[in-house]
Amino acid sequence: MSPEKPDEMDAAAAAESRNGGSLLPEGFLFGVATAGFQVEGGFNGPGEPENNWVAWEREGRVESSGIALDFWNSYEAHLDRVAAMGCDSFRMSVEWARVCPAPGEVSQEALEGYRSILSACAERSIEPLVTLHHFTHPAWLGVDLWLRPDSPDLFCEWVRTAVGSLGGLCRNWVTINELNIYAVNTYLIGMFPPGRRGDVASATRAIDNMITAHVRAYEVIHEMEPDASVATNNFTLSIYELDRLASDVIAAPSLGVDRSRLGPWLASRRAEYYASLGSTGSVVGDRLEKAIRRLAARTSQLEEAFPRAVAAAYAASSPRLADVVQLDYYDPFAAHHVRLPGHRTAGGRTWLPGRMLWDDLPCPDDMRSFLEAARQPGLDIWIVENGLSNRVKRGRRYPRMDRYDRPRYMREHLAAVLGAIEAGLPITGYWHWTLADNYEWGSYEPRFGIFGVDRERGVRVGGLDSMGLDAAGAYRRLIEGLRSGDRSVLDPR
């Protein structure tokens, strides 16, 4: 951690005194994050619910998700692990395809299954954070759901079904997960079905429809559950148009920005955003970063980029359209994710032009500036994903090229979170990605789990992570230490 300024030290001491010695704000939530399709199992096989990945799985374009972690049948054991680490929150998703497997059909059995999971959370004093769209939807809606003009209507129908059944067991909601990355992976770099590349128009239209869907879903949820906390989380990215633009469109009415002044206000927000960010760490990276930002600026007219979303935001019955700032923090610099084909990776070389997940750079030192950039007046900040990947292929583990491990990653990022809190940022929640090694969108090679999984001999969840380290114990000690006021848990080991 960098040396604290005197005023930050005074504020930290005062906060500790108010919170009985805790280094964290009152009510701070610690959790782990998951997604249904990645952990539940039972999708896209014969007689199973089908989602938008079904064609790619059956064609062999991606690895079959199969049983995943069998969370659907073994959630009690998984939630016991969450509770044993000292977590008081669990992020999960309710899978649209499982609940609505065919047009006009609602599976009460599936809804009862999700009610059982949420009840099991309550029995363990774990507060759920539920995502309503985590990159997946029913196959019968088509792979291009978010290009359809009626997609916001369809999503709101789904929201009414899910919240109407589960609302009494959950008050914290994520409407749509990482809508920016969904659009990028689906239409710009081809990683998600249908796998298009360079289709800027479709990516822009998809984001526009997803923001519109969020705005309308926010109102629907609050009609049904007035005390709910509702937001959408962005993947933190250093390109304004692909990160904060969507959040600023959502926030503008609540900040008193007149519709006629939206364009200039967004331009000023973009300038402030870039002024607040640091360096990528290299001259070449900084030059590439500036080139990517210029390209994004040329292809986006800010207030004209998302016309449906702007109209929906300014037509909403309430100017407030998010109850908390939610964001996911990994490697935030776009330039870091661009690599030449043939570059070295953990376990060999790859001819893909992007950095592999297990090579992503940890960036704890940059975390505070991105949290500052995401801040919205009057709203708490939740970091709803943050985690480290390593590679395991056919049972063989490969060390990360930078030799980072999960306990160190947790320690350094939570030190950054604490530093941001002591600098005055209203951060009140942190969810680590993820509980156990899961299906990482087409492959089981990237391993993000606090608990490792032996997939060569069935789905066996071990006590250590897939690097052979006690990541669960490390997380538990960090949680206990920060809650009790013990800063030494953040010291390098």
C-alpha positions in Angstrom: 0.0 0.0 0.0 1.1 3.5 -0.6 1.8 5.8 2.4 -1.5 7.3 3.7 -1.9 11.0 3.9 -2.6 12.5 7.3 -6.2 13.4 6.6 -6.8 9.8 5.3 -5.2 8.4 8.4 -7.5 10.6 10.6 -10.6 9.5 8.7 -9.5 5.8 8.9 -9.0 6.1 12.7 -12.4 7.8 13.1 -14.1 5.1 11.1 -12.4 2.3 13.1 -13.7 3.9 16.3 -17.2 4.2 15.0 -17.2 0.6 13.8 -15.9 -1.1 16.9 -12.4 -1.4 15.5 -13.4 -2.6 12.1 -11.5 -1.2 9.2 -14.6 -1.3 7.0 -17.9 0.7 6.8 -20.8 -0.7 8.8 -22.7 -3.3 6.9 -19.8 -4.1 4.5 -20.6 -7.3 2.6 -18.0 -9.9 1.7 -19.0 -12.6 -0.8 -18.1 -14.7 -3.8 -19.7 -14.4 -7.2 -21.0 -17.1 -9.5 -23.3 -17.5 -12.6 -25.9 -20.2 -13.1 -24.8 -21.5 -16.5 -21.2 -21.7 -15.2 -21.9 -23.8 -12.1 -25.4 -25.4 -12.1 -25.0 -28.0 -14.8 -27.8 -29.5 -16.8 -28.0 -27.2 -19.8 -27.9 -28.0 -23.6 -27.9 -31.8 -23.3 -30.7 -34.1 -24.5 -33.9 -33.2 -22.7 -32.3 -30.3 -20.8 -33.0 -26.6 -21.0 -31.3 -24.9 -23.9 -29.7 -21.5 -24.0 -27.9 -19.4 -26.5 -24.8 -21.5 -26.3 -26.5 -24.8 -27.4 -25.5 -24.7 -31.1 -21.8 -24.0 -30.3 -21.8 -26.9 -27.7 -23.4 -29.4 -30.1 -21.2 -28.3 -33.0 -18.1 -28.8 -30.9 -17.0 -25.1 -31.3 -16.7 -25.0 -27.5 -16.3 -27.5 -24.8 -19.6 -28.9 -23.4 -20.7 -27.3 -20.2 -22.0 -30.7 -19.0 -22.5 -31.1 -15.3 -20.4 -28.0 -14.5 -20.2 -28.0 -10.7 -23.5 -29.7 -10.3 -24.5 -26.7 -8.1 -28.2 -27.3 -9.0 -28.1 -30.6 -7.0 -25.3 -29.8 -4.5 -25.9 -26.2 -3.6 -25.9 -27.0 0.2 -22.3 -28.1 0.2 -21.2 -25.1 -1.9 -23.0 -22.7 0.4 -21.4 -24.3 3.4 -18.0 -23.4 1.8 -19.2 -19.8 1.4 -20.3 -19.6 5.0 -17.1 -21.3 6.3 -15.0 -18.5 4.7 -16.9 -15.9 6.7 -18.8 -14.5 3.7 -22.1 -12.9 4.4 -23.2 -12.6 0.7 -23.4 -14.9 -2.3 -23.8 -13.7 -5.9 -25.7 -16.1 -8.2 -27.9 -15.9 -11.2 -31.4 -17.1 -12.0 -31.3 -18.8 -15.4 -34.0 -17.6 -17.8 -33.6 -20.8 -19.9 -34.2 -23.1 -16.9 -37.3 -21.2 -15.8 -38.7 -20.6 -19.3 -37.5 -23.5 -21.4 -40.1 -22.9 -24.2 -42.3 -20.0 -25.4 -45.1 -19.4 -22.9 -43.8 -22.0 -20.5 -42.8 -21.3 -16.9 -41.3 -24.2 -14.9 -42.6 -24.0 -11.4 -40.2 -26.8 -10.5 -37.2 -24.6 -11.5 -38.6 -21.6 -9.6 -39.0 -23.8 -6.5 -35.4 -24.9 -7.0 -34.2 -21.3 -6.9 -36.4 -20.7 -3.9 -34.7 -23.5 -2.1 -31.2 -22.1 -2.9 -32.2 -18.7 -1.6 -33.7 -20.2 1.5 -30.5 -22.1 2.1 -28.7 -18.8 1.9 -31.0 -17.3 4.5 -30.4 -20.3 6.8 -26.7 -19.5 6.7 -27.1 -15.8 7.2 -25.9 -15.2 3.6 -27.5 -12.3 1.7 -28.0 -13.2 -1.9 -27.2 -10.9 -4.8 -29.1 -12.2 -7.8 -28.4 -11.6 -11.5 -31.3 -11.9 -13.9 -29.2 -12.1 -17.1 -25.6 -13.4 -16.9 -24.7 -13.7 -20.6 -27.4 -16.3 -21.3 -31.0 -16.5 -22.3 -33.4 -19.2 -23.8 -32.3 -20.6 -27.1 -35.8 -20.1 -28.5 -35.2 -16.3 -28.3 -32.3 -16.7 -30.8 -28.7 -15.8 -30.5 -29.3 -12.2 -31.5 -31.9 -11.5 -28.8 -30.4 -8.1 -28.0 -30.7 -6.9 -31.5 -34.5 -7.4 -31.5 -36.6 -4.2 -31.0 -38.8 -6.1 -28.5 -35.9 -7.4 -26.4 -36.6 -4.9 -23.5 -40.2 -6.1 -23.5 -39.2 -9.7 -23.4 -36.7 -9.1 -20.6 -39.2 -7.2 -18.5 -41.6 -10.2 -18.8 -38.8 -12.4 -17.5 -38.1 -10.0 -14.7 -41.7 -10.0 -13.6 -41.7 -13.8 -13.6 -38.4 -14.2 -11.6 -38.9 -11.3 -9.1 -42.6 -12.2 -8.6 -41.6 -15.6 -7.5 -38.3 -14.9 -5.7 -38.6 -11.3 -4.5 -39.5 -12.3 -0.9 -36.2 -14.1 -0.6 -33.9 -11.5 -2.3 -33.7 -7.7 -2.2 -30.4 -7.2 -4.1 -30.5 -7.5 -7.9 -28.2 -7.2 -10.9 -30.4 -6.8 -14.0 -27.9 -7.5 -16.8 -24.3 -8.6 -16.2 -21.5 -6.8 -17.9 -23.6 -5.5 -20.8 -20.5 -3.9 -22.3 -18.5 -7.1 -22.4 -21.5 -9.1 -23.6 -21.7 -6.8 -26.6 -17.9 -6.8 -27.2 -17.6 -10.6 -27.0 -20.6 -11.2 -29.1 -20.2 -8.7 -31.9 -16.6 -7.3 -31.8 -14.3 -10.1 -31.0 -16.5 -13.2 -31.7 -16.0 -15.0 -28.4 -19.8 -15.5 -27.7 -22.4 -16.9 -30.1 -23.0 -16.0 -32.9 -19.3 -15.0 -33.0 -19.3 -11.9 -35.2 -16.2 -9.7 -35.4 -15.9 -6.0 -36.0 -19.7 -5.5 -36.1 -19.7 -2.1 -34.4 -23.3 -1.3 -35.4 -24.6 -4.5 -33.8 -22.5 -4.1 -30.6 -23.9 -0.5 -30.2 -27.5 -1.6 -30.9 -27.2 -4.4 -28.4 -25.9 -2.1 -25.7 -28.6 0.4 -26.4 -31.3 -2.3 -26.0 -29.7 -3.7 -22.8 -29.5 -0.3 -21.2 -33.1 0.3 -22.1 -34.0 -3.1 -20.7 -32.2 -2.2 -17.4 -34.0 1.1 -17.1 -37.4 -0.5 -17.6 -36.5 -3.5 -15.4 -35.4 -1.2 -12.6 -38.9 0.3 -12.6 -40.6 -3.1 -12.7 -38.6 -4.4 -9.8 -39.3 -1.4 -7.7 -43.0 -1.7 -8.4 -42.9 -5.2 -7.1 -40.3 -4.8 -4.3 -40.0 -1.1 -3.3 -37.1 -1.7 -0.9 -35.0 -3.5 -3.5 -31.5 -2.5 -4.5 -31.2 -2.7 -8.3 -28.3 -1.9 -10.6 -26.3 -3.2 -13.5 -22.6 -4.0 -13.4 -20.0 -3.0 -16.0 -16.7 -4.6 -16.6 -14.2 -1.9 -15.8 -12.5 -0.9 -19.0 -10.3 2.0 -19.9 -12.4 3.0 -23.0 -15.1 5.5 -21.9 -17.6 4.5 -24.7 -17.3 0.8 -23.6 -17.4 1.5 -19.9 -18.8 4.6 -18.2 -20.9 5.9 -21.1 -23.7 3.4 -20.3 -23.5 4.2 -16.6 -23.6 8.0 -17.3 -26.6 7.7 -19.5 -28.4 5.8 -16.7 -27.2 8.4 -14.1 -27.8 11.6 -16.0 -31.4 12.2 -15.1 -30.7 11.8 -11.3 -27.8 14.2 -11.6 -30.1 16.9 -13.0 -28.6 16.9 -16.5 -31.1 18.4 -18.8 -31.8 16.3 -22.0 -30.7 19.3 -24.1 -27.3 19.4 -22.4 -26.7 15.6 -22.4 -24.2 15.6 -25.2 -21.8 18.3 -23.8 -22.2 16.7 -20.3 -21.1 13.3 -21.6 -18.2 14.9 -23.4 -17.1 16.5 -20.2 -17.5 13.2 -18.4 -15.3 11.5 -20.9 -12.6 14.1 -20.5 -12.7 13.8 -16.7 -12.6 10.0 -17.0 -9.5 9.9 -19.1 -7.8 12.6 -16.9 -8.3 10.4 -13.8 -6.7 7.2 -15.2 -3.1 6.3 -14.9 -0.6 4.7 -17.3 -0.7 1.2 -18.7 2.9 0.8 -17.5 4.7 1.0 -20.8 5.3 3.6 -23.6 4.0 1.1 -26.2 0.9 0.3 -24.1 0.1 4.0 -23.6 0.4 4.7 -27.3 -1.9 1.8 -28.1 -4.3 2.9 -25.4 -4.6 6.4 -26.9 -5.1 4.9 -30.4 -7.9 2.7 -29.2 -9.5 5.6 -27.4 -9.3 7.8 -30.6 -10.9 4.9 -32.6 -13.7 4.6 -30.1 -14.4 8.3 -30.1 -14.6 8.3 -34.0 -17.2 5.5 -34.0 -19.4 6.9 -31.2 -21.3 10.2 -31.0 -22.0 9.9 -27.3 -25.6 11.0 -26.8 -26.5 9.6 -30.2 -25.0 6.2 -29.6 -27.8 4.9 -27.4 -31.0 6.7 -28.5 -33.5 4.2 -27.1 -31.7 4.1 -23.7 -31.6 7.9 -23.5 -35.3 8.1 -24.3 -36.1 5.5 -21.7 -34.0 7.1 -19.1 -35.6 10.5 -19.5 -39.1 9.0 -19.7 -38.7 7.0 -16.5 -41.1 7.8 -13.7 -38.1 8.3 -11.4 -34.8 10.0 -12.3 -33.0 7.5 -10.2 -32.3 4.3 -12.2 -29.6 2.6 -10.1 -29.4 2.1 -6.3 -25.7 1.3 -6.1 -22.7 1.5 -8.4 -21.8 -2.0 -9.3 -18.6 -2.8 -11.2 -16.3 -5.7 -12.0 -12.5 -5.1 -11.7 -9.9 -7.3 -13.4 -7.3 -5.8 -15.8 -8.9 -2.6 -16.8 -6.6 -1.4 -19.6 -7.7 -2.2 -23.1 -4.2 -2.1 -24.4 -3.1 -4.9 -22.1 -5.6 -7.3 -23.8 -4.1 -6.9 -27.3 -1.2 -9.3 -28.1 0.5 -10.3 -31.3 -0.4 -13.8 -32.6 2.2 -16.4 -31.6 2.9 -14.8 -28.3 4.0 -16.9 -25.3 1.4 -17.9 -22.8 1.2 -20.2 -19.8 1.8 -23.7 -21.3 3.1 -22.7 -24.7 2.2 -20.2 -27.4 -1.2 -19.0 -28.8 -2.0 -17.7 -32.2 -5.0 -15.7 -30.9 -4.5 -11.9 -31.1 -5.6 -11.3 -27.5 -4.2 -12.0 -24.0 -5.4 -15.2 -22.5 -7.4 -15.0 -19.2 -4.6 -16.8 -17.3 -2.2 -14.1 -18.5 -4.3 -11.1 -17.5 -2.2 -8.6 -15.5 -3.2 -7.9 -11.9 -3.6 -4.1 -11.5 -4.2 -3.4 -7.8 -2.3 -0.1 -7.9 -4.8 1.3 -10.5 -7.9 0.1 -8.7 -8.5 3.3 -6.8 -8.5 5.6 -9.8 -11.0 3.4 -11.6 -13.2 3.3 -8.5 -13.0 7.1 -8.3 -14.0 7.3 -12.0 -17.1 5.1 -11.3 -18.3 7.1 -8.4 -21.8 8.6 -8.5 -23.1 11.1 -5.9 -25.2 9.5 -3.2 -24.5 5.9 -4.2 -22.5 3.2 -2.5 -20.0 1.2 -4.6 -20.0 -2.6 -4.8 -17.1 -4.5 -6.5 -19.2 -7.5 -7.6 -16.4 -9.4 -9.4 -12.6 -9.5 -8.9 -10.4 -12.5 -9.4 -7.4 -14.2 -10.8 -7.1 -17.0 -13.4 -4.6 -19.8 -13.9 -4.5 -22.5 -16.5 -5.3 -26.2 -16.1 -5.4 -28.4 -19.2 -6.3 -32.1 -19.0 -5.4 -32.2 -15.4 -2.0 -30.5 -15.8 -1.6 -27.2 -14.1 0.6 -24.4 -15.6 2.1 -21.7 -13.4 1.2 -18.1 -14.2 4.0 -16.4 -16.2 4.1 -13.6 -13.6 4.1 -16.1 -10.7 1.1 -14.4 -9.1 -1.0 -16.5 -6.8 -4.6 -16.1 -5.5 -3.8 -15.3 -1.9 -1.5 -12.5 -3.0 -4.0 -11.2 -5.5 -6.7 -11.1 -2.8 -4.4 -9.4 -0.4 -3.2 -6.7 -2.8 -6.7 -5.9 -4.2 -8.3 -5.8 -0.8 -5.5 -3.5 0.3 -6.5 -1.2 -2.6 -10.1 -1.4 -1.6 -9.3 -0.4 2.0 -7.1 2.4 0.7 -10.0 3.7 -1.4 -12.4 3.5 1.6 -10.0 5.5 3.7 -9.7 8.0 0.9 -13.4 8.6 1.2 -15.0 6.3 -1.4 -18.3 4.7 -0.2 -17.4 1.1 -0.9 -19.6 -1.3 1.0 -19.2 -4.6 -0.7 -16.7 -7.0 -2.4 -17.4 -10.3 -4.1 -14.5 -12.5 -5.3 -14.8 -14.3 -8.6 -15.3 -17.2 -8.1 -16.2 -19.9 -5.5 -14.9 -23.0 -7.4 -13.4 -23.6 -10.8 -16.3 -23.3 -13.3 -17.3 -23.3 -16.9 -15.5 -20.2 -18.3 -17.6 -19.5 -21.4 -16.5 -22.3 -23.7 -13.8 -24.0 -21.7 -12.8 -25.4 -18.3 -9.1 -24.5 -18.8 -9.3 -21.0 -17.1 -9.5 -21.6 -13.4 -10.7 -18.8 -11.2 -11.9 -20.8 -8.2 -11.0 -20.3 -4.6 -11.6 -24.0 -4.5 -10.0 -26.2 -7.1 -11.9 -28.8 -9.0 -10.5 -32.1 -10.3 -12.4 -32.7 -13.5 -10.3 -35.7 -14.6 -11.8 -37.9 -11.9 -15.3 -36.5 -11.8 -16.3 -33.2 -10.4 -14.3 -33.2 -7.1 -14.1 -30.0 -5.2 -10.9 -29.9 -3.2 -9.9 -27.8 -0.2 -7.1 -26.0 -2.0 -7.3 -23.9 -5.2 -6.0 -25.3 -8.5 -2.5 -23.8 -7.8 -2.4 -26.0 -4.7 -2.8 -23.1 -2.2 -5.2 -22.5 0.6 -7.0 -19.6 -1.1 -10.1 -20.2 1.1 -8.1 -19.8 4.3 -6.4 -16.7 2.9 -9.8 -15.1 2.1 -11.2 -16.1 5.5 -8.2 -14.5 7.3 -8.5 -11.3 5.3 -12.2 -11.0 6.0 -11.7 -11.7 9.8 -8.7 -9.3 9.9 -10.4 -6.4 8.2 -13.5 -6.8 10.2 -11.5 -6.9 13.5 -9.2 -4.0 12.7 -6.1 -6.1 12.1 -4.1 -4.4 9.3 -1.4 -7.0 9.4 -3.4 -9.4 7.3 -2.6 -7.1 4.3 1.2 -7.4 4.9 3.1 -9.3 2.2 3.8 -12.8 3.2 
